[in-house]
Amino acid sequence: MIPYGRQDITQADVDAVLAVLNSDFLTQGPMVPRFEQKVAAHVGARHALAVNSATSALHIACLALGLGQGDWLWTTPITFVASANCGLYCGAQVDFVDIDPRTYNLCPQSLAAKLEIAEREGRLPKVLVAVHLCGQPCDMAAIHSLARRYGFRIIEDASHAIGGKYRGEYIGNGRYSDITVFSFHPVKIITTAEGGMTLTNDEELAHRMNLLRSHGITRDAAHMTHEPDGPWYYQQIDLGFNYRMTELQAALGISQMDRLDDYVARRHQLARRYDEVLADLPVITPWQHPDNYSGLHLYVIRLQLEKISKTHREVFETLRAQDIGVNLHYIPLHTQPYYQEMGFKVGDFPEAERYYREAISLPLFPAFTAAQQELVVEALKNSL
Ligand SMILES: *Cc1c(COP(=O)(O)O)cnc(C)c1O
């Protein structure tokens, strides 16, 4: 089976992890800060905090922004469940904004219209999670100007987008948002097995997230309510979690970072090849904004169902039967039973639902060979 995505592990990665195994620290040593500095310097962020997953990163990002009961978090329905669940973890309510039919990202016009209504009804969101689907950046300038007008905060869920650029600058530099989150799950662009990172330019947010990732405990007397009892003393000043990344993971991340730009370049090369060879087929290939540079985590095609005799499901099954590990990113969140319990229903976000009826993610990963790509294209032709 050719998977839709998979990690690329080199001997340098293996050596880096083994060196940590033979060192003094398996956790809370020098590798995590080194990894954080490397990512922060690469993307141009002031603070970076490594954690054990992007899901954890989203959770502490929401908490740091003060999200809680009585608040609203808005996001796109076409994303992984974690982009919305982070709001529920904090006791907030979740709502969605329909997607743009060209980029498949949250549509800024729909956002503007929904904000206008929410303002009248007194239920403006506190946090918006902007997901860069497939690695393609959202229209951050438009979202940022709406945030200034309506007073909400922005988290960029850049789980698909490390190494990508918005208007010539790396995603994660925080020019248009409060916090950016990366995922290092093995199918993503670089990996630490499990792992995530949260980045910000705001010192106070960084401080709060740093506490939250490690039990809400500080050893810094400046942050304590009274003088330390002695040199052993630490104080719990907030309710945090153990969301720490291990040294093994950080060492792997540091090593993977050396190849980040090459990985994204390779993804672009493979995507251009798909664009060429799929041009005459009854599918819509992904549109890329000319001012931006996608991280290209995913290559999603949409079937032009009116031009083919098979159903979406039949095409998908025919591909899987030919050992092509296609996937579907994502099932609209508002149609998940868990979210329907909250009152969402099919029909609420029609562009997202249309996308879901047509989308298929084709294999795309750095070690994907030209020969494998030809197999995928042949299989797709057969299945159409
Ligand atoms: C993968 C992913 C996450 C969660 O990442 P983990 O590191 O697995 O917790 C969140 N949001 C999006 C959009 C993702 O693709």
The ligand as an SDF file (V2000), in Angstrom:
LIG
                    3D

 15 15  0  0  0  0  0  0  0  0999 V2000
   -2.6790   16.6790   13.0180 C   0  0  0  0  0  0  0  0  0  0  0  0
   -3.5060   17.8550   13.3370 C   0  0  0  0  0  0  0  0  0  0  0  0
   -3.7520   18.2830   14.6400 C   0  0  0  0  0  0  0  0  0  0  0  0
   -3.3370   17.5000   15.8520 C   0  0  0  0  0  0  0  0  0  0  0  0
   -1.9870   17.2140   15.8470 O   0  0  0  0  0  0  0  0  0  0  0  0
   -1.3960   16.1960   16.9360 P   0  0  0  0  0  0  0  0  0  0  0  0
    0.0670   16.5850   16.9570 O   0  0  0  0  0  0  0  0  0  0  0  0
   -1.6220   14.8280   16.3890 O   0  0  0  0  0  0  0  0  0  0  0  0
   -2.0700   16.4300   18.2250 O   0  0  0  0  0  0  0  0  0  0  0  0
   -4.4560   19.4500   14.8360 C   0  0  0  0  0  0  0  0  0  0  0  0
   -4.9370   20.1520   13.7980 N   0  0  0  0  0  0  0  0  0  0  0  0
   -4.7430   19.7640   12.5340 C   0  0  0  0  0  0  0  0  0  0  0  0
   -5.2820   20.6080   11.4210 C   0  0  0  0  0  0  0  0  0  0  0  0
   -4.0430   18.5980   12.2620 C   0  0  0  0  0  0  0  0  0  0  0  0
   -3.8930   18.1870   11.0040 O   0  0  0  0  0  0  0  0  0  0  0  0
  1  2  1  0
  2  3  1  0
  2 14  2  0
  3  4  1  0
  3 10  2  0
  4  5  1  0
  5  6  1  0
  6  7  2  0
  6  8  1  0
  6  9  1  0
 10 11  1  0
 11 12  2  0
 12 13  1  0
 12 14  1  0
 14 15  1  0
M  END
$$$$
